[in-house]
Amino acid sequence: MKYEFPVTKTKNPKSKPDPNNLPFGKLFTDHMFIMDYDEGKGWHDGRVVPYAPIALDPAAVVFHYGQEMFEGLKAYKNVNDGSVQLFRPDMNAKRTNRTNNRLCIPEIDEEMYVEAVKAVVRADADWIPEVKDTSLYIRPFIIATEPTLGIHASSSYHFIIILSPSGPYYPNGLEPTKLYVEDTYTRAAMGGTGEAKCGGNYACGLKAQVIAQEKGYDQILWLDGREQKYVEEVGTSNAFFVIGDEIVTAPLRGTILPGITRDSCIHALKAAGYKVSERLLPIDEVCEAYDNGDFKEMFASGTAAIISPVGELRYKDKVMNINDGEIGPIAQMLYDKIYGTQIGMVD
């Protein structure tokens, strides 16, 4: 192998959780991967070590100026032979470097990135749950570690990968969610960091999320940051609208995350013969389609939930009940296709 990383096994292995009762992202395995970056030396000393707290200087750049990024992907056991499967990790490596470039974080060799993911998953492969709709969630992230209060890109970083055996992102699985269209706050604007996967994009959305939940909604649907006219993405995932015979999702123009599951959905839909449009979609067009009976389905796509059908969408005082609050046939087809591929049930 081109890249090999030393493994230090834990001396205090944890008890495995009940695979039939797994929360999302709250339990962690025995090991993690860590690699360092120092200016003039590059990325170095990648290793798999026991999962443990990390020590950082209180002046570390990540605390004061938010220079960090993260990714998310999953590992599964193949239902046919028990082998470990990763879903498109090369795409996560590519997206990591796009985010790194935007945030002035040093890029990582993409082959090394994938091998690092494989190394830590291999160390904790016995943590991968095999119950339906469960997975080993993988969280790679990079944090700036230089101790300085001067505003500039850090000269040192940690690249860390942690693992979490997880159940469905939404406790009710494929039960349709309720979304609230946010028309006061904005998540991203042209020229900002909307297409980067960084914590700041999510922190700035918490206020809107809290308001939506207080109103009885699961998530928010963002509108564009300039005119608050066009639908963009859900708080945690990309959005798709089935209007008449067209399936519409927001275009990649720098304000939404270029989702890997989004990309998989578009390819699967086109292969199945559907008309897919990546275009600007005014929220008023969505409302009009609902009034005309042309708004057939809505769903969101993302690594955590895979496919999340939407049963209700509220914009201002207008409440739209979608497909009688049930999962639609297109959302179900996509979930079966993508999840089936992830566990080796579908080619």
N, C-alpha and C positions, 0 to 999 in steps of 0.2 A: 504493500500500500504506500502511496505517496505521502500520506499523512497518518501518523500514528501518535496516540496520546497516552501517557502513563496513567494508570488507574490505581487510586488508593481506595481500597474497600473500607467501608464503615465497620467499626468494631461493635456498633450498637444498632443493628438493624431494627426497623420499626415493624410493628404488626401490620399486616395488610388489611385494608378496609373491606367492608362488605360490598362486593361489586353490585349488589342489588339495591344499594342505598347510598349512591355516591352523589355528593353535591358537586357543583362546578367550581373548580379552581380554589378549593380550600384545604386540600390534603396534598402532601408533597412526598416524593419518593426519598430513597436513601442517599442519592448522589446528585451532584450537579457538575456542570462543566464550567471552567473559568480559564480565561486567557487574558493576558495583559498587553497593553500598548504603551510604549514610551517613545517620545519624539527622538528620532535618530536611530532607533532600534527596530521600530515597526511592531507588528503583532508577534508575540512570543510566549513561550512556556504554556501552551495549552495543556490542560490536564483535567481528568475526572477525579473529583474528591468527594468526601462525605458532605451531604447537605448540612449547611451551618450558616449562622449569621456572618456578615462580612463587616470588616472594620473600615470606616472612612473618616478622613479628617473633616471636622465640622466646616471647614472652609472649602470643601470640594465643590467644584463648579456645578455639578448636578443639582446641588441643594439651592444654589442662589440664582442660577440662570437657566436651569431646566434643560441643559444639554444632555439629552438622552433619547433613545429610541427603543422600540420593542417589536417583536413579531409574534405570530401564533400559528402553530400547525399541530398535526395530530399523528399519533402512531396507533396502529390497529393490529390485531392478530388475524391472519388470513383464515377464513372459516374452513378452507379445504385442507390445508397442511400445517396450520399453526405458525407459519413464518410471520415475521414482523414486516408490516407495510407502512411506508410513509407516503403521504399524499402530496406530490409535486414540491418537494423541499427545494429544488433548484429555483423555483419561482420565489420562494421566501428569501433565498440568498440574493437574488437579483433585486427584489424590492428593498431588502436591507441596504444594499449599496445605493439605491436611488434616494432613500431616506438619509443615509449617511452623507451623501453629497450635498443635500439640501441643508443639513444641520452642521456642516463642517466637521463631521466625524470621519476619521480615516476609514477608507473602504477595506473590506476583508476579501481575500481570495475566496471566490464562490465555491470552488471544490473543497477547500479547507472547511468552509462553513458547513457544508452538507456532511462532511466526514465527522465534524465535531458533534453535530446532531446525532449521527449514527452511533458515535462512541458512547455518549451518555445514555441513549436509549438502550443500547446493547447491555450496558451495566445494570440497568433496571428493567430489563425486558419482562421479568416475572411480575412486574407491577401493572402490566397492560391488562385491563379488564376485558373480559370476553362476553359479557352480557350485552344484549341488544341495546343500541343507542348509547353505549359507553365508549370511552377511548382514553388514551394517555395523551393529555394535552401538553404541548411542548411550548415553553415560553423562552425564546432567546431575547436578550436585551443588552444594550450597551449604555454605560453610564460614564460621565466625565469625572475624573478623580483628582485632577490637579488642585491643590489647595491655594486658591487665590481669589481675591475679591475684585480683581481687574476684569473688565468685561472683554473677553476674547476666547477663542476656541481653546479648549483644554489641551495640554501637552501629554496627558496620560489618560487611559481609559481601562475599564474592565469590560470584557465580553463574557456574559454568563448565560448558561442555559439551565433552567429548572424544569421539572416534570411534575404533572399533577394528574393522577387518575381521576377521571371526571365522568359524571352523568350528563344528561342534556343541559344545555345552557338555560333554557326555560324549563322549570320543574314539570310543566305539563306537556313537555315534548312538542309534538306537532299540533297541539291545540292552538287555533288561531289567536294571535295577539291583538291588542287594541293600541292604535297609534294616535298621537296628538300632534297636529301640525304646528310647529313652533314659528310664530310670526313676529316675535319681539326680539329675541336674542339670535345671534348668528354664530355659526361654528367656524366658517372659513370664508376667505375672500380671494379673488384672483391675485396671484403673487404671494399669497401666504403659504401656510404649511398644510393645507387641506389634503394634499396627496401624499404627505409624509406620515409614517406611522410613529407618532410620538405622543407622549403623555399629555402635553399641553393641549392637543386637540380634544382630548377627552375631559380634562379638567375644566375647560371653558364651557363644556356642555352640561356640567352637573346641575347648574342652577335650573336650566330648562327641564332637565330630567326630573328633578324634584317636583317642580310645578306640575308636570304631566302626571306623575304618580299621585300627587295630591288630588288630581281631578279624576283618578281611577284608570289611568292609562299605563300600559306597560313600557312604552318607549315613545320617542319623539321622531317626527319626520322633519328634517331640516329643509328650509328653503334657501335659495342663493343669498349670499351676503350683500349683494349690491342692491337688488330691487325687491328682494323677498317675493319673488314672482314664480320662480321655477323650482320644482321639486329636485332635491339632490340625493341625500341618503338618510337612512335611519341612524339613530344614535350609535348602533354597534355594527351596522352592516349596510350593504348596498340594496337599493330598492328597485323592484320591477313592477310594472303595471300592465295588466292585460286589458287593452281597450279595443273593442271590436276584434278584428283579426290581427292586431298589431301588439307586440310585446315591447314596451318602452322602458329603457333604463337611462339614467343620466349619463352624458358623455364625459370622458376623461379630459378635462380641461384645466386641471390643476387644483380643483376645489374639493374633489372627493377621492377616497382611497381607491386605488386600482386593485380591487379585490381579486384574490386568486379563485375563490369560489364563484365570484361574478364572472370571471373569464370562463370557467368551466361551464357555467350555466349558459352563457351565450353560445359556446361551441355545441353543447348538447341540444339546445333549442334549434339552432340552425340545421344540425344534422337530422333532427326530427321533422324538418320542413316548415318550422314556424318563421314568420316574418319578425325579425328582431331589429329594433331601431335604437341606436344610441344617439339621442337627441334631447334638446331642451324641451321640457314638458311643463307648461304653466299649470299651477294648481287650479286655476279657473277652468282649464280644459278637463282636468280630472273631475271637477264638480259637474261640469256640463255633461260629460260622458256618463256620470252616475245618474243624472236626471233623465238622460235619454235611454238608459238601460244598456249602455255599451261598456260600462266599467265591470268587467267580468271577474277579475282576480287581482290580488296584490300579494306579493310575498317579498321577503328580504333574504339575502344570501350572505353567508360569512363563515369563517372557519369554525367558530364556536357552536353556532346553531345549525350549520349547513344550510337548511332551508327553513324559514320561519314564515308560515302563512299569516296573512293579516285578515282579521274578520271585521274590524271596525276602524274607520278613519274619521277623525274629527278635525274640521277646519273652521275656526271661529265658532259660530253656533250651528254649523251644518254637520250633522252626524251621518256618515255613510256606512250602511251595513253591507258588507261585501260577501257575495256568494252565500247569503243566509248564515253568515258566521261560521261557515265550514271550510275546511281545506279544499282548494280547487284542484281539478285534474292535472293542470300543468305543474303546480307546486308539488303535488304528490309524485308525478313522473320524475321531476328533477331530483327530489329527495331519494327516491328509489334508485335512480341512476347513479348519483354521486356517492351516496352511502354504500350502495352495492359495490361500486368500484373500490371504495376505500377498504372494504373487508374481503375483497376477492370473490364476491358473489356474482359480479357483473364484469365482463371484460372491458 
